[in-house]
Amino acid sequence: MTNTLATVVPADLDDRPAETDDPIRDAHRVLQWAHRRFGRQLCVTASFGDAVLAHVASEAIPGVEITLLDTGYLFAETEWFADDLRQRFALDVRIVRPDADLPKNVWQTDTDACCAARKVEPLNRALLGRTSWVTGLRRSDSPSRRTAPFVHHDLLRNVVKINPLAGWTDAHVVTYVAAYGLPDHPLADRGFASIGCWPCTRPVRDGEDQRSGRWAGSGKTECGLHQ
Ligand code: SF4
């Protein structure tokens, strides 16, 4: 995918902050760096499966726009939670939706095609005119994310991709949520550890990784946003 409206993505990232043994502080530092470096060409996407990324970003960059990709199949609880956080923390939430004319229920027959139309295409649209993309990806999410970089060039989308929470463990999330008194997603206490679309998300069982409830039993582990 080519980000046709983007200006030239900087090749030189030598001034990016290095990761330290304090991932929570690192998240703030890299977001502040990204704001200085990219300004309004920064796109922060949050899934609102929890409050962390939206809160960290709005603390580090007051007034920053937070983009929610609404596939049309979000849990009602996620829509409620995103709106609750918007009101609590005066977040500037931009909602990007898929093409209104898409066929319905494609998830029943072809989850890759459904994700391509309802997640990947809207993300690509959300990134038009932006040179950098902030995500909530964590290495501890799943084995497939174990080597996720902190800051790198996403050559597929022609943006600088920033994963401020890359080094966070579940313990860091618990610490941060407690420190700021953040609310939990309403499904969190029902066993949902990673919350996507309702047709493709189930609660996780003891000992399973965070994302094992996504497309469970299908072999699919990613929707195509992170490649
Ligand atoms: S997670 Fe499921 S419902 Fe959501 S876009 Fe992908 S296939 Fe469709």
Boltz pocket constraint, residues with backbone or C-beta under 6 A from the ligand:
constraints:
  - pocket:
      binder: B
      contacts: [[A, 71], [A, 73], [A, 107], [A, 110], [A, 111], [A, 112], [A, 114], [A, 115], [A, 116], [A, 118], [A, 119], [A, 196], [A, 197], [A, 198], [A, 199], [A, 200], [A, 223]]
      max_distance: 6.0
